[in-house]
Amino acid sequence: MRPINLFKGYASYDLLPREGIIKATSEVLLPEVREYDYNEEDRHPLVYGADNGSAWVRKCISEFSNRVFKISVGSNAATRPEHLNLTSGASYGMMNILLQTTLPHTGYTRQAFIVTPTYFLVNKVFLDAGFTGKITAVEEKGDGLDLAFLEDKLKSFENLSDKKSSLKTEKSLEVINAQNGKKKIFRYVIYLVPTYSNPTGSIYSRGSRIQLLELARKYDILIISDDVYDLLRLDDTNQNTLVPSPPELRFPHLDRESISVGNAFGNTISNCTFSKIIAPGLRTGYQETANANLAKQLASGGANASGGTPCQLNSMIVATMIKNGAIEQVIHNFISALRERARVLARSIELYLPKGTEYSECKGGYFSWCTLPVGYNSVKIVEEASRNGVLLADGSHFEVSGDKRNWGEQSVRLSISYATATEIEKAVKIWGQICEKYKCCSSNES
């Protein structure tokens, strides 16, 4: 019997829209000729694409985004095709962003900040990009990040930068610009998941986002927000729409609303994917920036210049699902299933886990964060749970590389994306029984 998996971070197979993908693929490939086949901004779906991705695909995504976020096309916040660069998903997107906008090897980019607890697999992307020994964890606080801590750290890094090292790194940037044309490299970079965070499920308020944006402009920080779950809102039961509006605007929306004329690139990138709302096997995503300049820079790397957009065919399949309306029904189906699972999870935790357990019902996305009372060792409990057919992710998985906060002592991340509602209740009951055993052991030892 397969284990009940509350660790896995992708949708159960029954939610993946096989028939919708087949239909969209047929719409793209069955015609011998399409009207856009010889348009240099679009091209045939089976050849190398434009560097930033097909123009009609980016138009579809822009219109869909504005519709879901309820943003007027004439608004400064509105998403436009030129703001987008298509990618093969959020993981590739992260790598591409760091390669194209940071220079940690030379010292020009001084430090990376990563929210903690964090999406654990992002650590390796930063290490691959040259940030070993240059990563600081920033904890969530209230309805956002601990911005006072962040600014204190920024001030300390600014003070450490002496004139000699500044001249050296400025020179290295001049070489980069001479080789590649004008390119924006940021002094600092910060990574976060501001809506339905992985792993905590947190939602950062508009006010906290604006405060962080102000810090970014002051200290030349690039804000990278993984916006991969925000269309999966579970606490909005409005029956008039298949896809409820996300609780907050994305960082590039806010950046565009107040960007100064002299800020040619903005300070924000929304790193998006269709993996969480359609299917991860499509490997299709996009990056949204405050204006066209940074989007163009992201699309101008060597890999894109060589092979064009990395998702030419699949991006057209996704865009076709947007055009024919299939994506809205797919997201609605996801939300309906996830909403039931979230309610069962919250009820089961209340019924079966120890008194004093800290937990808030998942309001959107895939994940939520559960903290057991003092005295319960989550690492040991999770190990035993795995031997009893329940896979959980203890908090030690979600540390920032080189700056740990001991999240594994009491905390666990819970996923509702893969297990059914029935499986979730069974898993939490087993988990609770194991917790009782450890409680008994603790009492005997004392």
C-alpha positions in Angstrom: 0.0 0.0 0.0 1.4 3.4 -1.0 2.0 5.9 1.8 -0.2 8.9 2.4 1.9 11.8 1.2 1.5 15.2 2.9 5.0 16.2 1.7 4.6 16.2 -2.1 4.2 19.6 -3.7 2.3 18.9 -6.9 -1.3 18.1 -7.7 -2.8 14.6 -7.5 -3.2 13.0 -10.9 -7.0 13.2 -10.8 -6.7 17.0 -10.9 -4.4 17.2 -13.9 -6.5 18.2 -17.0 -5.5 15.5 -19.4 -8.4 16.0 -21.8 -8.1 19.8 -21.8 -4.4 19.6 -22.7 -5.1 17.1 -25.5 -7.8 19.4 -26.9 -5.5 22.5 -26.7 -2.6 20.6 -28.3 -4.9 19.5 -31.1 -6.0 23.1 -31.7 -2.4 24.2 -31.9 -1.0 21.3 -34.1 -3.8 20.0 -36.3 -3.9 22.9 -38.7 -1.3 22.7 -41.4 -0.8 26.4 -41.3 -1.6 29.0 -38.6 -1.9 32.8 -39.2 1.1 33.4 -37.0 3.5 30.8 -38.4 5.6 33.3 -40.3 5.4 36.2 -37.9 8.8 36.7 -36.3 7.3 37.6 -33.0 5.3 34.3 -32.8 6.6 31.7 -35.3 5.5 28.1 -36.0 4.9 26.1 -32.7 7.4 23.4 -33.7 10.4 25.7 -34.4 12.6 27.9 -32.2 10.6 30.7 -30.8 11.2 34.4 -30.2 13.6 35.1 -27.3 10.9 36.5 -25.0 8.2 34.1 -26.2 5.4 34.4 -28.7 3.7 37.7 -28.8 0.1 36.2 -29.0 0.9 34.0 -26.0 2.1 37.0 -23.9 -1.0 38.9 -24.9 -3.2 36.0 -23.7 -1.4 35.8 -20.4 -1.6 39.6 -19.9 -5.3 39.8 -20.6 -6.0 36.8 -18.3 -3.9 38.3 -15.5 -5.7 41.7 -15.7 -9.0 40.0 -15.7 -8.3 37.8 -12.7 -6.7 40.6 -10.7 -9.5 43.0 -11.8 -7.1 45.6 -13.1 -8.3 48.0 -15.7 -6.3 47.9 -19.0 -5.8 51.7 -18.8 -4.4 51.5 -15.2 -0.7 52.0 -14.5 -0.7 48.7 -12.7 -2.0 46.7 -15.7 0.1 43.9 -17.2 1.1 44.3 -20.8 2.8 41.8 -23.2 6.0 43.7 -23.2 6.3 43.2 -19.4 6.6 39.4 -19.8 9.3 36.9 -20.6 8.2 33.3 -21.1 10.1 30.5 -19.2 10.0 26.8 -18.7 8.7 27.2 -15.2 9.5 28.9 -11.9 12.7 26.9 -11.1 14.3 27.8 -14.5 13.0 31.3 -14.0 14.9 31.7 -10.7 18.1 30.5 -12.3 17.6 32.9 -15.2 16.9 35.9 -13.0 20.0 35.4 -10.9 22.2 34.9 -13.9 20.9 38.0 -15.7 20.6 40.5 -12.8 23.2 39.7 -10.2 27.1 39.5 -9.9 27.9 37.9 -6.6 31.2 36.6 -7.9 32.7 40.1 -8.4 31.2 41.5 -5.2 29.0 43.9 -7.0 25.9 42.1 -5.7 26.7 42.1 -2.0 24.1 39.8 -0.5 21.1 37.7 -1.0 18.2 37.7 1.4 15.8 34.7 1.6 12.6 34.5 3.6 12.7 31.8 6.4 11.2 29.3 6.6 11.7 29.0 2.9 10.9 26.9 -0.2 13.8 24.6 0.5 14.9 23.8 -3.1 15.5 27.5 -3.9 18.7 27.3 -1.8 20.6 25.4 -4.5 19.7 27.9 -7.2 21.3 30.7 -5.1 24.4 28.5 -4.4 24.7 27.6 -8.1 24.6 31.3 -8.9 27.5 32.1 -6.7 25.9 33.2 -3.4 27.7 30.7 -1.1 28.5 32.6 2.1 26.4 35.5 0.9 22.9 34.6 2.1 20.9 36.0 5.0 17.6 34.6 6.3 14.8 37.1 7.0 11.9 35.9 9.1 8.2 36.6 8.5 6.7 39.0 11.0 3.1 40.0 11.2 1.6 40.4 7.8 5.0 40.5 6.0 8.7 40.3 6.6 10.8 41.6 9.5 11.7 44.8 7.7 13.5 46.4 10.7 15.9 43.4 10.8 16.3 43.6 7.0 17.2 47.3 7.0 19.6 46.8 9.8 21.4 44.2 7.8 21.4 46.3 4.7 23.0 49.2 6.6 25.7 46.9 7.9 26.5 45.7 4.4 26.6 49.3 3.1 29.0 50.2 5.9 31.3 47.3 5.0 31.7 48.5 1.5 34.8 50.6 1.3 35.9 52.8 -1.5 38.5 50.4 -2.9 36.1 47.5 -3.3 33.4 49.7 -4.7 35.8 50.9 -7.4 36.7 47.3 -8.2 33.1 46.1 -8.5 32.1 49.2 -10.5 34.9 48.4 -13.0 33.7 44.8 -13.3 30.2 46.1 -14.1 31.6 48.4 -16.8 33.1 45.4 -18.4 29.8 43.5 -18.4 28.0 46.5 -19.9 30.6 46.9 -22.6 30.2 43.2 -23.6 26.5 43.0 -23.5 25.1 46.5 -23.8 23.5 48.3 -20.9 22.4 45.8 -18.3 20.9 46.3 -14.9 22.8 44.5 -12.1 21.4 44.9 -8.5 23.3 45.4 -5.3 21.1 43.1 -3.4 18.4 40.5 -4.1 15.6 39.2 -1.9 13.5 36.0 -2.5 10.0 35.5 -1.0 6.6 33.8 -1.7 4.3 36.6 -0.6 0.9 35.0 -1.3 0.0 31.6 0.1 3.7 31.2 1.0 5.5 27.9 0.6 5.9 26.7 3.4 3.8 28.8 5.8 0.8 29.7 3.8 1.3 33.4 4.8 -0.2 36.4 2.8 1.8 39.6 2.9 -0.4 42.7 3.1 -0.4 45.5 0.6 1.2 47.8 3.2 4.0 45.4 3.9 4.7 45.0 0.2 4.9 48.7 -0.4 7.3 49.1 2.6 9.5 46.4 1.1 9.3 48.1 -2.3 10.4 51.4 -0.7 13.4 49.7 0.9 14.2 48.0 -2.5 14.3 51.4 -4.2 16.5 52.9 -1.4 19.1 50.1 -1.4 19.0 48.9 -5.0 17.4 45.5 -4.2 15.7 43.2 -6.7 12.6 41.7 -5.2 11.9 38.2 -6.6 8.5 37.0 -5.7 7.5 33.4 -6.5 3.8 34.0 -7.5 2.8 30.5 -8.2 -0.1 29.9 -5.8 -2.0 33.2 -5.7 -4.7 32.1 -8.1 -5.7 29.2 -5.8 -7.7 31.2 -3.3 -9.8 28.9 -1.1 -11.5 31.4 1.3 -13.6 33.1 -1.4 -16.8 31.3 -2.0 -18.2 33.8 -4.5 -20.2 31.7 -6.9 -20.2 34.3 -9.7 -16.7 33.6 -10.9 -14.7 30.4 -11.5 -11.5 32.0 -10.5 -11.6 34.3 -7.4 -9.3 37.3 -7.4 -6.1 36.9 -5.4 -6.1 38.7 -2.0 -3.3 41.1 -3.1 -1.7 42.6 -6.2 1.7 41.3 -7.2 4.9 43.3 -6.7 5.3 44.4 -10.3 1.7 45.8 -10.2 2.6 47.9 -7.2 6.0 48.9 -8.7 4.4 50.2 -11.9 1.8 52.2 -9.9 4.5 54.5 -8.3 7.7 54.0 -10.3 9.7 57.2 -11.0 10.7 58.3 -14.5 14.4 57.8 -13.7 13.9 54.2 -12.6 14.5 52.5 -16.0 14.2 48.9 -14.8 12.1 48.8 -11.7 12.9 46.6 -8.6 10.6 43.7 -9.0 10.2 40.4 -10.8 7.1 38.2 -10.4 8.3 34.6 -11.1 5.2 32.7 -12.3 4.4 29.2 -13.5 1.5 27.2 -14.7 2.8 24.1 -12.9 0.6 24.6 -9.9 -2.6 25.6 -11.7 -2.5 23.3 -14.8 0.2 20.6 -14.8 4.0 20.7 -13.9 4.9 18.5 -16.8 4.1 21.3 -19.2 7.1 23.2 -17.9 5.7 26.6 -18.8 5.9 29.8 -16.9 6.6 33.5 -17.2 8.4 36.4 -15.6 6.6 39.7 -15.1 8.6 43.0 -14.6 7.7 46.6 -13.9 8.5 47.6 -17.5 9.8 46.3 -20.8 13.5 47.0 -20.1 14.0 44.3 -17.4 11.8 41.8 -19.3 14.0 42.3 -22.3 17.1 41.8 -20.3 15.7 38.5 -18.9 15.1 37.3 -22.4 18.5 38.2 -23.7 20.7 35.6 -22.0 22.9 33.3 -24.0 20.5 30.3 -23.8 17.6 32.3 -25.2 19.7 33.9 -27.8 20.8 30.4 -29.0 17.5 28.5 -28.8 14.8 31.1 -28.3 12.1 30.8 -25.6 12.5 27.5 -23.8 8.7 26.7 -24.0 7.6 27.5 -27.5 5.1 24.7 -28.1 3.9 24.3 -24.5 3.4 28.0 -24.0 1.0 27.9 -27.0 -0.8 25.0 -25.5 -1.3 27.0 -22.3 -2.3 30.1 -24.2 -4.9 28.1 -26.1 -6.3 26.9 -22.8 -6.6 30.5 -21.8 -8.3 31.5 -25.1 -10.8 28.7 -25.0 -11.7 29.2 -21.4 -10.4 25.8 -20.2 -8.0 27.2 -17.7 -10.7 28.8 -15.6 -12.5 25.5 -15.2 -9.2 23.8 -14.4 -8.4 26.3 -11.7 -12.0 26.0 -10.4 -11.6 22.3 -10.1 -8.3 22.6 -8.3 -9.9 25.1 -5.9 -12.9 22.9 -5.2 -10.7 19.9 -4.3 -8.2 21.9 -2.3 -10.9 23.7 -0.3 -12.4 20.4 0.9 -8.9 19.0 1.7 -8.0 22.2 3.7 -11.2 22.0 5.8 -10.6 18.3 6.5 -7.0 19.0 7.5 -8.0 21.8 9.9 -10.7 19.7 11.5 -8.4 16.7 11.8 -5.6 18.7 13.5 -8.1 20.0 16.0 -9.4 16.5 16.7 -6.2 14.4 16.7 -3.1 16.6 17.5 -2.0 17.6 21.0 -3.7 20.5 22.8 -1.7 23.7 22.3 -0.8 22.9 18.6 -0.6 26.1 16.6 -2.3 25.9 13.3 -4.3 28.2 10.9 -6.5 26.7 8.2 -5.0 27.0 4.7 -6.5 29.9 2.9 -5.0 29.3 -0.5 -2.3 27.4 -2.4 -0.9 24.1 -1.4 0.7 24.5 2.0 0.2 25.3 5.6 2.5 25.3 8.7 1.8 23.4 11.9 3.7 23.9 15.2 3.5 21.3 17.9 3.7 22.3 21.6 7.0 22.5 23.4 8.4 19.0 24.2 7.4 17.4 20.9 10.4 16.7 18.6 9.0 17.0 15.1 12.0 15.4 13.4 11.6 12.2 15.5 7.8 12.1 15.2 8.0 12.6 11.4 10.6 9.8 11.1 8.2 7.4 12.9 5.2 8.6 10.9 7.0 7.6 7.7 7.5 4.1 9.1 3.7 4.0 9.6 2.8 5.1 6.1 2.5 8.9 6.5 5.0 11.2 4.8 5.4 14.6 6.4 7.9 17.4 6.0 9.4 18.5 9.2 10.6 22.1 9.5 14.3 21.3 9.1 13.7 21.0 5.4 12.8 24.7 5.1 16.0 26.3 6.5 18.0 28.9 4.6 21.4 27.6 3.6 24.0 28.9 6.1 21.5 30.7 8.3 19.4 28.1 10.2 16.6 28.9 12.7 15.8 25.4 14.0 12.4 25.1 12.4 12.6 21.3 12.7 12.2 21.3 16.5 8.5 21.6 16.5 7.2 22.6 13.1 5.9 20.7 10.0 4.8 21.8 6.6 1.6 20.2 5.4 0.6 19.8 1.7 -3.0 19.4 0.5 -2.1 19.1 -3.1 -1.6 15.3 -3.4 -3.5 13.4 -0.8 -7.3 13.1 -0.9 -9.5 14.4 1.9 -10.0 10.9 3.3 -6.3 10.2 3.2 -5.6 13.5 5.0 -7.8 12.6 7.9 -6.3 9.2 8.2 -2.8 10.6 8.1 -3.4 13.2 10.8 -5.0 10.6 13.0 -1.9 8.4 12.8 0.3 11.4 13.3 -1.7 12.3 16.5 -1.3 8.8 17.8 2.5 9.0 17.4 2.5 12.4 19.2 0.7 10.7 22.1 3.4 8.1 22.3 6.1 10.7 22.5 4.1 12.6 25.1 4.1 9.4 27.2 7.8 8.9 26.7 8.5 12.5 27.8 6.4 12.1 30.9 8.3 8.8 31.9 11.7 10.4 31.3 10.8 13.3 33.6 
